[in-house]
Amino acid sequence: MTNNQYPMTKPRIAGIDYGTSRIGVAITDRDQRIASPWDNYQRGGERADAEYFRALVASEDICLFVVGLPVHLSGQESEKSGEAREFGKWLNEVTGVKVDRFDERFSTQEADQILGAGQLSRRKRAERRDKLAAQIMLSAYLESDRSQREPMGLDDD
């Protein structure tokens, strides 16, 4: 068989639940239809963070990052929104991968509800919360109308 007889696979999308000390990561399947929790990355400084995300792009064939943008119920941005925007810019710069931002205002609360129903210890819930929040946000992104998405290309400021 030649390589032409094998089906081409699509790259994946990674969802990011940004945090100053821990980042939740979710990844889609190759059809970019289903999001699954992937990792809770404990931040280790700019250099270690860059290495982690470059390795993620290479090992999982990531074509797009979706960074959750925390906003208030009113739709107004919070201080964390600005931090998430800056993180998205940085992520784009260090990986060369396009970054979209997406409203994630209820993802952590939904993750807490799901984990609370599971009769897990506080420690176990904390270990799973961020990657589950990333999955919830990425799933909403995949289901959303494209007009709700906020793309950030390589040349955005």
N, C-alpha and C positions, 0 to 999 in steps of 0.2 A: 504494500500500500504506500502511496505517496502522501506527503503532508497535505496535499490538496483534498484528500478524501476525508480528512478529519474535520469536524465542525469547528468553526472559529468560536472562541469563547469571548464573552464581553468582560471588560474589567469591572471592578467592584467600586461601590461608593461606601465611604466611611462616615459615620455620624459621630460628632464630638460633643460631649457634655462637658464644657469647659469648667475647670475649677483651679484655684490658685495652688492647691496642694495635690489634687488628684483629678485625673481626666478620665471620664467614661468614654469607651469606644465601642461602637457597634459597626457591623459590616453587612452589606447586602450579599445575597447569592449572586451568581454570575448573570442571572437574568434581570437583576436589579429590581426585583419585586418583593423580596422578603428580607427584612432586617433581623439580625440576630445579635444578642449581646456578645462582645468580643473580649474586652479587657478593661480593668480598672488600672490605669497607669499612674503610679506614684511619681510625681514630678521629681526630677533630679538635677535641675539647673538647665540653663539654656543649651549647653553643649549635649548633655545626656538626652534632653527632650528632642533635640534635632536628630540625633542618632536614632532614637526610638521611632520617630515618624518617618524618617527616610527608610528605615528597615521595614516598617509596616507597608509603605508604598511598594517597595521592591518585592517583598514576600507575598503580599496579597493582591498585587496588581491593582492598586487604587488609582482611579481616574478622577475622583472628585471627593473633596471633604465637605461635609455640611456641618457647620458650627452652630450650635444652638445659641440663640440670642435671647437672654432673659429680659423680659419686659414686664412692666406692671400690668395689672388688670385693665387699666385705662388704655393700654397700648403705648404709653410713654416708656421710653428707655430708662433703665436704671444705671447706676454706677457700674454694675457688673456687665451691662450691655457694652459699655465702652471697652472694658477689659476683654470681653469676648471678641469684639471687633478687632482690637489690636492683636489678639492671639491669632485670629484668622489671617490677618496680613502677614504676621510672622510665619505662620504655617505655610502659606503660599510661597513666601520668599525662600524658606529652607528646603522645601520639597519640590517646588516648581509645579505643583498640582493646583488646579483651580479650586477655589473655595466659594461655596454659597453659604449664606446665613439664613436661619429659619427660626421663627418664633417657637420658643420652647417653654412658654410660661407655665404649663401644667405638667410637664413631663416628670419632674422630681416628685410632686405630690402623687401622681398616678403610680409611680414606682413604689413609693412608700405604702400606698394602699395595697398594692399587689403583694409586696413583701410582708406586710403586716398580717395579711390573711394566711400566710404560709407558716405561721407559728415558729418563725426563726428567732434566734437570739439577736439581741441588739447588734452584736459584733458581726454576725452573719448577714444581717440586713445591710449594715454599712458596707460590707465587702461587695455586695451585689448592686447597691442602689445606683451608682453612677453609670455603670454599663447598661443597666436596665433603662435608666432615664434616656441614655443615648439611643437605645433601641426604639423606645417609644417616640422620641423626636424624629428619628430617621424614618420610621414607619409612617408618621404623619406627613413628612416631607414627600415620601414616595407616593402617597395618596393625594397629595395636594394639587390644586390647580397651579399650573406654572406661573400664573400672574401673582401668586402669593410669595414666590421665591425671590430672594434678593441676591442675584449673582455678583460675584466679585472676581473679575478676571485678573490676569497676571499684571496688567498695567494700571489697575485701580490704585488710588492713593489711600 
